[in-house]
Structure formats: C-alpha cells, structure tokens
C-alpha cells in the first residue's frame, strides 16, 4: 500500500506550511521529486527511515522556497560572474575529498562549506558580523559527534564539502547516492538532460558568492562525471580535475559506503548491492569519457590516486601549472603545512570485502577494462 506521507503532494504541502511560502521557482524539479518519492515509497524502509527520508525532502523544498524568495528580493544575485572555477571529480573513493581539502587551504580558493551547501539562501535579518545561527547549530551538532562513518567520509560544518548538496535542491541529481541504486529513480536519472539542474546549481553558487565573496570557486563531487559537457557549457573557462584509482578499491569501497547509508532499508541483502554499484560506476565513467571525446582535453587534468598519495604537493603544483593558475608562496606554504598535518588514513582504515557485496575481482576488472586501458590505472 502506498504511503500518503511519501507522496510529492504531501511533501510540497508540508514545505509550504513550514515556510508560509508557495513559489518554488521553475517547475522542472517536480518530475524528479515525484520519481524520488515513489522510489522511497516502493523500496521498503523502516518507519524511522521513512520519516528521515520525508524530513530531508521537506527540508530541501523549504530551502527551495526561501531560495526563490531571495532571488525575488535580490535580482542582482543572478548578475554575479563565476570565473574559472576548479571542479574536482572522479569515481567515488578516488581521493577527491583529500585533494579538495588540500587545495582549499590556498589563499585563492573559495570552497563550498558543508553548512552553506545545506543552507544556500541568505537570512534577511542577519546583522553584519553576526554568526549565521544555522552554522552555529550545525557546528554544535558535529562537535558532539564521534562517528564511525568518519572513517569513510569525514566532515564538519566548516569542512569543504561536495557541491552535490546544492544540486540536491533540483531533484535531478544523484541525491545522497543511495537513490541512484534504487528503482525507479536509478533508471530515470540516467535518462535526464542535466542542463536545467546545473543551471539552478550555478545560480546557487552566485547566491553564495553574493553573500560571502571569496576567491576562485573550488568545487567537488563524483556526480559531475555525469555532466562534464553541461559544466563546460555553463562555465567555458572551467578547470576540471579527474582523479583515478584501481576500480577494485573504488567499487567495493563505494558499495560499503552505500551499505552504511542503507541501514534503514528493510530486508536489505548486501550481496545484491555490489553488482548495482559496479554497473552504475562503470556507466558513469563511460558517460564521462564520451563527453571528453566530444569536448577535447582543454578543460581536463588527470590525477592518479597513487601519485597524489605519494606526493600531494607535486600533484597540487601540477594542477596549477596545467591550468595556468597563479601559485603564490603563501598558498604553497599552506598546502605543505596541511599535508604534513593530515596524512592519508589518519582517521582510521575503512575495511571492506568483495564477497560481502556479491562481487569478484574478475567482474570488476572485466567491466572496467575500457577504463584501465584508457588511463593505465595501476592495480597495485
């Protein structure tokens, strides 16, 4: 039986009631919202899981209502210029977060902080110099936590974070990742034109830049592999860095991460997850290569995970050099200090086994043969 609380109509009405607003902006988000809620409804979650999924969507829709109000009050936001953004992407678990944190200490970098990604809209009554109460609340929350999940993906209110949180507001993106592992959202998403979603994403970057100007945008999410052509269309001077790693590590690590986020699924069998993750990641990588073949290599720079681990500073210097970005002594010094203080694996090892997810080495290597040959990715 369908759960009425997991209908698109229900979450839209709740967001309107919560905010007292009714204008969600362009309607192109509604189809994705309907498919997402159908997916939550048809894939058995615990009662707690249903409540969590519903609350998250209502929060996103409430933010969308406040975002639209801010655009109406401040039309000048959309005149903000985004120049030469640096975008990090690659298969999940390939070091994109570590590279993001390293580059983010540069004096020229303007990373997206986690609290901003979840709250991109301005508070109209915030006094100059006053801390945003949404930031304060999130900082207090993370300061009180000590999660085993940190070994998989460490974060805090101030951490440079994935810009997928901005795309979440469009309901035409990978959401938290688990949604693209479940039908019907999984199949629906892969058939979508992402232009409208990324156009909204760009406007949210303008909104944040208008509120808190900084240096060059430094952004990251593995989800960008689905939209390389769209990114280049939106930001013709963009610099896209793509990380590469042994897929035996990527696939099983990502399957483990998704399993950790699916604990509120009822009767969930982890051995069915691995093949789904494998196909999803392989298709995403193939889609990115198809886009690169059409776009040419001007906008791209490839980083091998092993090279980054061995010499993170040399990797950073190569990125700056490739895209002709000025590298100051202060930025280089900041990166050197950060690399010494944050060695890879500092938060503990994340353990996983192939068989737990219904995978074998042969399955992964055969499916990623096209990728291994193209980038000569080392398996050791």
N, C-alpha and C positions, 0 to 999 in steps of 0.2 A: 504494500500500500504506500502510495506517495505521501511524503511528509510535507504538509502545507507550509510549515515554517522554513522549508528549504526551497521554496519557490522564488522565482525572480520578483514576483509581485510583492511577496511578503518582505523581502529584504529592502526593496526600494521604498516601500511604505514606512518601514522602521527607520530608515535613514532620514526620510523627510520629517517624521515625527521627532527624531532625536535632535535635528538641527533647526527645524522650523523653516527650512528652505525647500524649494521644489525644482530648481533649474540645475540639471545635471550636465549641461553643456551639450556638445554634439551627441547624437543618439547612436553613433556607430559602436558604442560599448555594449549595447543591450543584447545583441545576439550572443556574444561571448559570455555575458553574465548568465543568460538563460541556460546555455550549454554547461557552464561551470556548476550551476546549482543542480542541474539534472545529474551531473556526474557525482556530486556529493550525495545526492539522494539515492542513486542507484547502486553505489558502491558502499556496502554495509560498514558503517562506523558505529562505535559505541555511542550511547546517549551523550556522554561528555564530548566525544569527537564531533557529533552533530552540532552541539552548542558552540564549540570552538570555531568550527568552520563558518557557522552562521554569523557569529560575532565579528569574525575577521572581515567578512564581506560587507556587513553593515558599516564597519569602521571605514573601509575603503570607499564606500558610497557616500558616507557622511563627509569624508575628506573631499571627495569629488564635488559635492555641493558647495563646500566652503571655498574650494579652488575656483569654481565658476564665479562665485560672488566676488572673489578677489580680482579676477580678470575684469569683471564689470566695473569695479571701483577704481581699478588702476590699469586702464587700457595700454598705458605706456610700457607695461611689462613685456608685451609682445614685440616691442621695438629693440629689446636687448640683443646685442650681437654676440654670437658664440664663435670664437676664433680658435682654430687649430686644436680642437680637443684631442686628448690622448685617450684611446679606448683600449682596454685590455680584455682579451677573450681567449678562448681555447676550450678544449674538453674540460669538464669538471675535474678537480683534483690534480691539476697540472701546475700548480704554483701561482695561479693568478692572484690569490689573496696575498701571498707573501710578497709578490712583486709590487702589488698595489701599495702595500704598507711601506715598502722601501721607497718607492718613487714619491709617496705622499709627503715625506719629510722635506722634499725640495721646496725652496722658497718660492718657486714659480708655480707650484701645484695648487689646484683647487679641487680636492677630493670631495665626494659626497659623503657626509657623515650619516650613520645609521638613523639617528633621530630625525634628520632632515628628510631622508627618504620616506619615512613613515608619516612625516608632518610637513609637506612642502608648502602649505598655504600659510600666509602671514597671520599673526594676531594683531588685529587693528588697534587694540587698546594697550599694546606693549609699550612701556616707557623706554626712552633712549637709555642704553646701558643696562637695562634690566634683563636678567636671565629668562629665557622662554620657559614657562612652567612645564611644558611638555618635555623639554630637555631635562629639567631638574627631576621630574618624576621617573623618566627612563634611566637616568644615571643612578638614582637611588635603587631602582629595581635591579640593575645589573651589578651594582656594588654589593648587593645582598646575596648574589647567586654564586655558586661554585659547581658548575655543571660538567658532567662527564662529556656532554656534547662539545665542550671547548676543545677536546682532543680532535674532533672532526672539523669544527669551524668555530674559531674563537671570535667573539665580537663584544662590543660595548656601545654605549650611547655615543661615544666620541670616536669610535673606530671608523676609518674609511671603509665604506661598505658597498655592496653590489647596487648598481643603479636599477636592478630588476625591481626594487621597491617602488620606483617611480612608474615603471611600466605596469606594475600590478593594478594601478588605477584604471587601466584601459580594458582589462579583462580579455585582452588578446595578446597574451604573452605566456611564459612558462609558469607563471604564478610562483608557488614555492618549489616546484619541481615535481612533486608527487602527482600533481594534477595531470601532467603530460604522460604519466604512467597508467592512467585510468581512462576508460571509455565512458562517454563519447568524446570527452574533451581532447583526448590524445589525438585522435584522427582529425577532429575538427580543426585544431590548432595548426597542424601541418599543412592544411589546405588554404590558410588565410594569407591575404595580402597584408603585410605588416605596415604599410605606409601610414595609415591613419593613426595607428598605435604609436609609432615612433614620432609622428608629428606632435602628438599630445605630450609625449616624453620630452621633446625638445622645448616645448612651451613651459613645462615644469622646471627644466633647467634654467630657462630665462627667469622664471618666477623666483627661484632660489638665488640666482645671480643678482637680481634686482634687490633682494633683501640683504644679502651678505656678499658683496663683490669680493673677488679674490683673483688668483692667478688663472692660469690655463686649466680648464676642466680636465680632471683625471678620473676616468670612469671605468667600471669593470663589471662584466657579467658574462659567464659562459653562454648565456642566452643570445648574445649578439651574433653568434655563429649563424643563427637562422636569418640574419638581416644585414649582412655585410653590404649588399647593394643598396639597401634603404639608408644605411648610415652614410654612405658616400654621397647619395643624392641629397641628404639633409645637410651634411657638413662636408662640402667639397674639399676642404683643406685638412680633413681629419687624419690622424696618425693611429693606425690600428696595429696593436702588438698581439701576436698569437703565440701562445705557449704550447709546447708539445711534450708528451711523456708516453712511456710504454703503456699501451692500452690495457695490458694485463693488470696494471696498477689502477688506471683510471676507472675501468668498468667495475671492478669489484669494490673499489673504494666508494664510488658513487652509489652502487647498489646498497652498500652498507649504510651510507648516509640516508638514502631514501627509506630504508627499512627502519632506521631510527626515528624517522618522521611519520611513519605509518603505524605506530604502536596502538593507535586508537581505531584501527581497522578491525572488524570482527572476522574471525576465522581466516586471517591472512596467512598464506603459505609463502614463505620467503623464497622457496625454490622456484616459484613462478615469476619472481621479480627479475632475476638476473637476465633471462632472455629478452624481456621487455626493455630493460635498461640498455642492453647491448645493441638492439636494433635502433632504439631512439638515438643513442650517441653516434652510431655509425651513420645514420641518415642525416643527422645534424652536421657532421663533419663533411659528408658528401655534398650537402647543400652549400656549405661554405666554399668548398673547392670549385663548385660550378660557378658561383658568383665571382670568385677570384679569376677564373679563366676568362670571364667576360670583362672584368674591370681592369685587368693588368695588375702589376705588382707595385705600382707607385705608392699606394696607401698602406702597404703592409710590411711588417718586420717580424720574422720568426725567431722564437727563443726556445732552445732545448732545455727541458727541466734540469737535466744533469749539469749543463753548463751554468745555469743560474745557481744551483746549489753549490757548485764548486767555486764560483767567483761572482757573487751577486753584484759587486761594484762594476766589474767589467761588463756585465750584462746591461746595467743601467747606462753606462757610458756609451755602449754600442747603440742603444735606443736613441739617446740624444743625438749622437753623431748621424745616424741614419736619416733622421727627420730634420736635421739642421736646427736643432733646438739649442739655444744658448745654455751652457752648463757653467754656473758660477762656482767659485771656490766654496762659498757658504753652503750651496746645495750639495756639493760633493762631500764636504766635511760632515754635514748632517747625515748623509747616507752611510758614510763609513762608520759613524758612531752608532747608527741604528743597526747596521749589520752585525756589529760586534755584540750588541746588547740583545739581539733577537736571533739566535741561531735557529736553523730549521729543526723542528721537532721538539722545541723547548717545552711545549705544553703536554708532551706525552705522545706515545705512539698509538696510532689508530690501527687496530688489528682487524683482519677480515680473511675469509677463506672462500675460495671459488665454489666449492661444493655446496656451501650453505645457500647459495643463490642459484643453484641449478646450472652452473657454468663449468666449462672446461677450458684449459689453455687453447686447445685446438679450435674451439668455437670462436673465441675472441680473435685469435691470430688470423683465421681464415676470413672473418667478417671485416677485419681492419687491414687486410692485405694491401688494398689500394692506398691507404694512409701511410703505412710503414714504408712502402716503396717510394712514395712521393717525397717524404721528408727524412728518410733514412733515420727513423727514430730508433735509438739503441734499446735493446731489450734487457740490458743489464744495468 
